[in-house]
C-alpha cells in the first residue's frame, strides 16, 4: 500500500510539472555508453556487443541497459518536475535502440519523437535527439558530415542538426560526439578542432539567414570546456562579462574550473559533456526564453549516488555497465548534463 501511494504521488508531481511546461523546459545530453542491440551489423565493428562477443551481450543485459536509461530520464524528470523537452544522446547503435527507449513504460506516455541518422563511424555508433512534440515543434533535421582536412578517409560520428520552435521561438540544436583522443590528446586535437569549426560555420550561416535563432550545442566533446576546440574554434566563452552579441556561452566552464566532471580516468575528472548556448539565450527579451540559473551555475551535472560506483577500485566514478568484460548492471561511464530554459 505504501509503495503504491509513493508511485501515485510521484505521478502527480510529474503531471503537475508537465502542466506547468511553459514555466521551464529541460534540455539534456547523455552519453549512454555503448548502447548496442544484440544483432551483428555488416560493415561495423560491433562483434564485442553480440552474444558471441567478449561481453556476451544478450537480451537480458540489453533490456537491463534500456531499463537503466529509462530510470535516469525518469529521475531527472522527478527532480525538475518536468520531463525533458529535448534529449541529446550519444553512443547509440541505431534507431531500433531509440525506439526501445521511448517505448519504455515510464516514458511512453510522453510520446517522444526521434531524430536520427546512421553515421559512418567504424563501430556503428551515432548521436540522436529525442523531443517532446507537445513542447518542441519539429521542422527539420540534417546530419552534417565531420570532415577533417588532410584525412579524406577519416570516419566518425555525424553532427546532428535539428531545428524547430519552442513557444514560437526558433531553435536549432546540434548534437555531437567529437573525435576521440585516440593517439593522445595533443596528437588528435586537430580532429576535434576541425569538427568544432564545422559547427561554428553552421551556426554562423544559420544566423545570417535567421538572426533570431536560439542555438544549443550539446555533446561529448572529448575535450575540456577550456580546450582549443571549444574555446577557440567554436568560440564558446565561459565569462558572461565578456559575452558580446552573437557569441556562444558555455556554462560548464565554471563547473570545470571548480573541479567538477562528468567522467573519470586514472583518478582524474574530466568535463567532456558540454551544453553551449547562444548569447540570445542569456540576453533574451523580457518575454523570451532564457537560460535559467539555479544556485551557482547555469548548467547541471546529474551525478546522483545511484549513478556512482560505491565500492572497489573505481569508487566514486560513474557506475558503468561493464567492468572490463564483467557485466555489473551500471548506467554509463558518463554523467548526464542538462540546462533549463525559462521565461
N, C-alpha and C positions, 0 to 999 in steps of 0.2 A: 504493500500500500504506500509506504513512504517513498519507494523508488518511483512509482507511478506519479505521485504528487510532484516530485522533483522534475520529472520529464514534462509534466503539464505546465509547471511554472516556467521552465526553460523555453517551451514552445510559445508561451505568452510573451516572454521577453523578446524573442526573435520576431514574433508577429508585430509587437509594438515598434521594434526597431525598424522594420521594413515599412510600417505605416508612416514612419517619420523620414522616409527616404530623402525628402527634399532638404532635410537639415544637414546631412553629411553623406558623402559617398566614399566608400573604402576601395582603394586601388592597391593591389598587392602583386608581388612576384615571389615565385617559389621554384628553386631548383630541386626537383623531386628525386634526383639521383637514380639514374638507370631504370626508368620505368619502361621495361620491355614486355611485350607479350611473350608467350612460350613457343611461338612458331618460328622456325628458321626462315629468314628472308634472303632470297638470292641476291648476291652482289654486295651484301653488307657484312660487317664483322660482328655478328650478334650471337655466335655459337655459345659463348660463355653463358648467355642468358637463355638457354634452352634446356630441356630435361636431360639431354646427353652432355651438356657442357660442365665446366668445372664447378659451377654453383648449383648444378642440379635444379635449375629454375623450373618450377612446375606450377600447376594450377593453384595448389594450396598456398604457396608462397606469393604468387601473383595477387590473389584475392586478399591476402593479408596486407599486401602493399597498398592496394586500392582502398581498403578499409582505413588504413593509417592516414592516407592523404585526405580522405573524407573527414576523418577525425580532426585533423589540423584545420581544415577550412571551416568546419563547424565551430570549433573552439575560438577561432578568431572572430567569427560572427557573433558568438556569445559574448566575447569580451567587448566588442564595439557595438553590440545590439543592432547589427545590420549585416546581412550577407554581403560579401564583396560585390561591387558593381563590375569590376574588371579584375581578372586573374591572369597574370602572365606566368607561363610555365616553361621550364627548360628540361632537357634530358628525357623527353618522351619519344617513344619509337614511332608512333603512327596515330592516325585518327581513331583506331579501334580502342586504344587505351584511354583516349579522351572521352569517348562515348561511355566507357565503363565508369569513369569518374563522375560525369554529370548525371549518370543514371543511378548512382548510389542513393540509398533510401533517404538519407538526411539532406541531400542536395537536389533530388529530382523535382521537388515542388518549386524550386527557384527557376527551373526551365532554362538553365544555362545553355547558350548557343556557342558554337565553336568556330574559330578562325584558325586554319592550319594548312600548311603546305609541306610536302616532303622535301627535305634538303638533300644535298649531295654528300653529306657527312659520311665518312668511311664506316662509322659504327651505326649509322642509320638513325641517329638521334636528332630531334628537331626542337624548335620552340613553337609555342602555341599561345592563343589568347582565348579565354572564356569570358563571356559577358552576359549580363542580365538584360534581356530585351526590354524589360519594363523601365530601365534606367538609361541604358546606352542605346541610342537609335543608330544601328549599324548602317553605314552607307557603302563601304567597300574595304578591300584589303589587297595586299600585294607582297610577294616575297622578294626582297632585294638581295641579289647575289653579293657575297663577300668576295671581292676581287682584290688580290694583293699584288701590287706591281713587282715584276721580276719572278713571280711564281705562277705561271699560266696554268699549271696542273693542280694548284692547291685547292683542296676541297674542305669545306667546313659548313657550319650551320648558316642558313639564310638569316637575314634580318627581317622580321615580320613587321609590316606596317598595316595598321588598321585605323580607319577614320569613321567618324560619325558625330553625333551630338549628345550631350548630357544637359538636360534642362535648356535646350535650344542653343547651347553654346558649342561651337565647333571644337572637336578634339581630334588629335592624331596620336596614336600610341605606337611606340616602337618596342618590340620585344626581341632581345638579342642574347646570344651566348658567344661572346667574343673568343677568338682563337686561344687555345690553351698555352700554358707555359712550357710545353714540351721542348726540351733542349735548354731550358733555363729562362729566367725572367728577361735578362738583358738580350739574349740571342733571339728571343721570339717576340720582343716588344714591337718591332716594326709591323708585325701582322695585326696586332690589336690597334695600333695607331692608324693603319690603313682602314680597318673596319670602322673605327670611330669617326674618321674623316668622311666615310660614306654616309653615316648617319647625319653628320653635320651638314653635308651638302644637301641631303634630302630635306632637312629642316629648313635650311635657307631657301630652297626652291619653293617649298610649300608656303613659306611666309611671304615670299614675293607676290604670289598669286592671291593668298588669303591671309593677310597680316593678323587678323583677329583669332587665328587658330591657336588653341592651347595644346602644348606638347607635353607628353610624359614618355620618357625613355627609361626602360627598365630592363634589367637582365643580370646575368652572371658575367661580369666584365673581365674576370681573370686578372684584374688589376685593382690596386687600391684607389680610393677616390682622388688621391693627390698625384697619382702616376700620370705620365705624359699623355696616354691615350685619352683619359677623361679630362684632365685639367688643361691640356693644350690643344690636342686635335679636336676634341669635342667642345672645348672651351667652357666647361662647367665650373662655375665658381662656387666657393663654399662660404663666402663672406657677403652677407646681404648689403653691407655698406658700399661694396664695390660693384653692385649689380646695376647695369645700365639697361635701357630699353632694348629688347630683343635678345638679351643674354639668356644663358641657361644657368640654373641654380641646382646644386647638389646638396640636399640636406644631410647626406650621410658623411660629409667631410667632418662635421663637428663631432659626430659619434666616433669616427675613426681616430680623430685626434685625442679623444677621451679614452682610447684603448678598447673600444667595443669592436666586436667582429661577428661574422656570420659563419665562418668555418675555421677550423683549427688544424695546424700541421706542425709536427715537431715542437709541440708545446708553445706555439706562437699563433696568435689570432690574426686573421685577415678579414677585410670587409670587401669582398668581391661583388656582393649583391647590392646593387645601387638602384635608386629611382631618382631620375633627374627631371626637373620640370622647367618650363619656360617662364620667363620673367613676368608674363601677364597672368600667371597664377599666384604671383606674390603681390604685385601692384595691380590688383584687379579692381574693376569698378565696384562701387559700394554694393550694387545688387548682383554682382557676378560671383562665380565660384572662385575660391582661392584656397591655397594650401593652409591647412589648419595646424597650429602649433599647440601641443599639449605638454605642459610642464616645460622641459628644457629643449626639446628637439622638434623639428618639423617632419621627421621620419621616424619609423619604429621598426625594431627588430623583435620578432616574436620568438623569444628564447625561453619559453616556459620549461619547468623542470621535467615534464614528461617527454620533451624533445631532447633531453640531455642525458648523456651516459652517466650512470650513477655510481659505477664501480670500476675497478680494474685499471689497466694501463691508460685507458682513454677517458678516465673520469673527468667530467666537465665538458667534453667535446660534444658536438651534435651526435645524437643517437642514430646511427646509420643502420641500413638494412642488413648488411653483412660486416662481420669482422673477418677479413680475408675471404675465404670461401665458406665460412660458417654463418648460417642464417641465424640472426638474433632478433628478427622481427622489429627492427627500429624503423625510423622515418626517412631520414636523409642525412647526408653529410653537410648540409647547409641549413641554416635557419631561414624561415620566410621573412620577408620585409614588406612594409606597406606604408602608404601615406593616406591622409584623409583630406577630402575636399569639402568645403562648406561655404555657405553664403554668410 
